[in-house]
């Protein structure tokens, strides 16, 4: 069965520079590392906790540090048993390191909890390159890694203290090993010997299970099944050392699973599999439903600015569908995508583990001069500058709408980004695919800096929890006990304290009267009942601040009074 070969080296311009970088492992890795940092750094430390999932993860990790219990997972008094423990261990390690280095208020510093996601996202970029080399050659591998660095969805996940970037890293480790064994078999080359690659695969499997349960195993299983079905070649699978590998994986993952099953009396299995997983399969969970085709629809935004290139590479992939490397890439991409497309619960990050396959297919098509040149392709490519313009306008418009300010720092980045997006569209029309990808990458870097570093920090109207937590603090009290009425977001629990109470308006008034060093956050809707109860109790409370803004979940306007006991 045929395999793709290295495309001829370009002789001038950006293509020549790309060839020089791709020809050296050190230069290629340094380039990808630099671009990934440039893409993922803006906004990393400045974004407030993003409700609701991120602060739930971070708060559970914080409670592990507070309690010293690194087996059970809790959010306040509620058991949090939907996901395994891996991400919480990584986050607690990052925060502990921050504490040891003297980071102030480390346990409520959200960017420390994001460090595992950032490192994993950078690692996923590097592993995309590593995975692609045996499939499509060094030149296309470097392009694929650059596209993943600029991918919008990976950039979002790198800035959130959640599981998805870390899950992607574990998947890429496993798929990279499979790619090496499969391509060696298809080319008639000796299969890589030794325990090195099998160890990487099974370490990736164990980490994947501890991070997000069976999702990584599902992707690997579907990839293997589809590849074997298409090629009738299963000999390469023996190199994975299955018996040794499964035992090795069980040794790594079973201690925690046994401990949590004992501690929760079996509730973990019932909650994670019986409720969370089966509910996602049987019906839309937590209002995240969607029809089949939803992922295809949102792909144009989540894989921006490279999504239009996927459409242009589609005809090439079809023509090359019997080529070994394309068979493997489609086996990685299509079954997993279809499974989640037909699951009722839809969240964009569910299909992130197959985005590297798309990037590699695009890169291979570009290096094979295979992008479509049809009129419809030219029209589809117009989405690159169009969506760049939309993102720029939305970012600048949001700052004006919510803050009545002009995002001066965002403006120059936005203007240049739209110009480079237009350049990408032009280069595609001139059949200069490499230059188009590099222009798309420049567009994403510019907009990420303009939006994450320029626009979002100005949107203080949406940073309700940090402003409430700051308003409650006083130099007279090392710790302020707090209660909140009408605002129940997890970010407030994370910032104000694990003991944050969420009573009724009357309960909040009673709470203030029970001691000093107390604060109550009371939304305007509930203040009449709160003040009436204070008066009835004869309790004095000082209105020290008002925090007005927009709840990022639902867009509801809030006007919250911050009351402190004298």
Secondary structure, DSSP 8 states (H G I E B T S, - for coil): -----------SHHHHHHHHHHT-HHHHHHHHHHHHHHHHHTTTTTS---TTHHHHHHHHHHHHHHH--SSS-EETTEE--SS-SHHHHHHHHHHHHHHHTT-TTGGG-HHHHHHHHHHHHHHHHHHHHHHHHHHH-HHHHHHHHHHHHH-HHHHHHHTSSSSHHHHHHHHHHHHHHHHHHHHHHHTT-----SSHHHHHHHHHHHHHHHHHTTHHHHHHHHHHHHHHHHH---GGGGGG-HHHHHHHHHHHHHHHHHHHHHHHTTHHHIIIIIIIIHHHHHS--TT-B--TTHHHHHHHHHTTTTHHHHHHHHHHHHHTTTSHHHHHHHHHHHHHHHHHHSSSB--GGGGGGGHHHHHHHHHHHHHTT-S--SHHHHHHHTHHHHHHHHHHHHHHHHHHHHH----HHHHHHHHHHHHHHHHHHHHHHTT-HHHHHHHHHHHHHHHHIIIIIIIGGG-GGG-HHHHHHHHH-BTTBSS-EEEEES---HHHHHHH-TT-B---HHHHHHHHTT-SSEEEEEEHHHHHHHHHHHHHHT--EEEEEEEEEE-TTT--EEEEEEEEE-
